[in-house]
Amino acid sequence: MIQDQDRITAIKTLLKKHPRGLTISDLSLKMGLNRNSLAKYLEIMLITGQVEMETYGTAKVYCLSQRVPVSALLKFSTDLIVLVDGDLQIVQVNDNVLSFFALTREDLLEKNLNEISLPPITDLPLKDFFHELALRGEAVRETGIVHNDREVFFRIKLIPTVFDDGGKGATFIMEDITLQKRYERQLQENEARYRAIVEGQTELICRRLPDGTITFVNGAYCRYFGRDSGDLTGQQFRPESPPKDMPGDLPDPTRDPVNPVSSYEQRIVAPDGAIRWLQWTDRALFDPEGHCLEVQSVGRDITERKEAERELRIKESAIASSINGIAIFDPDATLIYANQSYLNLIGCSGDETVGKSIDAQFPGNNELADAVKDILNALQQEGVWSGPLQVRRQDGTEAFLQVSVSQIMDEQDRHLCTMGIVADLTEQKRVEEALRVMYEEHQKAIEFIPDPTFIVDRKDRVVAWNRALEAFTGVGKEQVLGTSGYKDVFSFYGTAMPILVDLIDLPAEEIARSYPDVRRFGEGIFVEAFVPSLHHGRGAYLWGKASRLIDSDGTWIGTIESIRDISDWKKAEDSLRRASEKARRAPGA
């Protein structure tokens, strides 16, 4: 017996020196024992669990058993451990089992699992559990029980066990995974909440791998692009760009763990063919080593904003380039914007006027104080004011302005700002004054001109109509002065003769092409024509001439036209022509 134990010890010593194992032939050679004797000892050691055997083809390789002694397993494990023999009779339990179930060893030892209640073990389908053990070498189940009004979860592992006497049994190792299950459940709930939030978003949400392969898309993303999530997930998908857009590199957040967020705007072709604008925010997720794991993209449609920005730029450009001065004041009547025309009108730079109150726009104009009060009162009561203002610029020159001011309100009728539009009438006033003086002088002069004569200003308004023209047309000056009614007065011309004041500013080639009878001479034009409707249908030859009126500064301020009946002169000319022809044909001539 002692000799057998010595040989077993010698075998264990050899196997310890060769952790990768030895065959029977190797052991026989090294120990000097025949194979049959050695096989007997190895069989005893296998039964008692001291060695393990692996088969490689026809060779059997033996190595020391790595199994932990059951006593150590029971003593140091934090799990609940129950050992049963081949008849399912409990042979050992550790203290954790007794503590958890509030039992003594006498309550459990030598009891058969089929005859007692020891959840969660006895709640399992033991027959199926042991069948799986026989097939796979171990069996695992996860289950839960209610213990002391608390839900507890276990992962139960069933492993084969060989006792010291060679008897076979099994060990139930119950690991408490309640905390893990609680975390898993919480994670599932959080995932469900996250999905509910993501799916409920109007933003387009997409997650993809660094190579562009999509791993997740929300419902809004699918609806926007008219695709199913199954068609997109696992694929590389990029929205189509308009043909005229130049392809460009999009920001790549996967390269920089320090700056993992990037934003950009992109034009795309929607499924209906419309061009839309999307704004994307990409966030890259990195592992501790700085390798990009995934990129989450959140997109929103900004087409309306882009269109509004475009319209705003157009309007801003129109305001900035307007020939009229435009100024915008905040609700406190402080200037917040002025275009260049406005600055030119008041003779200041933007730095000198922006940020100042409405009554400080024309410094040194104390006489404007009452006008400003009237404007502010009108705005407060009616929201609008319009009228002329005479101001003095900073350079001392006077200006005549036509001003229109109105309050801008929002949808809730709250005061947003006040807009003023200013037109410079200074030059117009100067011309009007010059015209007034000139017209008075011309009116006095043309009253004594024997030829029918009238004058129109640059806006085709009649400003002079002499007595001779009243007699010629039968229309008094009070009927036409200040109007453009002269066109109707001369309707009896028909197509026979044009009204020359309407042609004065046409190019010479246009006059030659459209009115071949009209001739230009210097700054004036003239025409001769026969008008059949005159003298009760007998007709008359008329001569007309029109010239520009220029003031002392060389500015064209109006046009004067005179008309003369040359019928008698034409008759005399015709008589003279006939007499000359008769004399030329006379005998002896």
Summary of the structure (lengths in Angstrom):
residues: 589
radius of gyration: 55.8
end to end distance: 185.2
largest distance: 188.4
contacts: 1552
relative contact order: 0.04
helix: 38%
strand: 31%
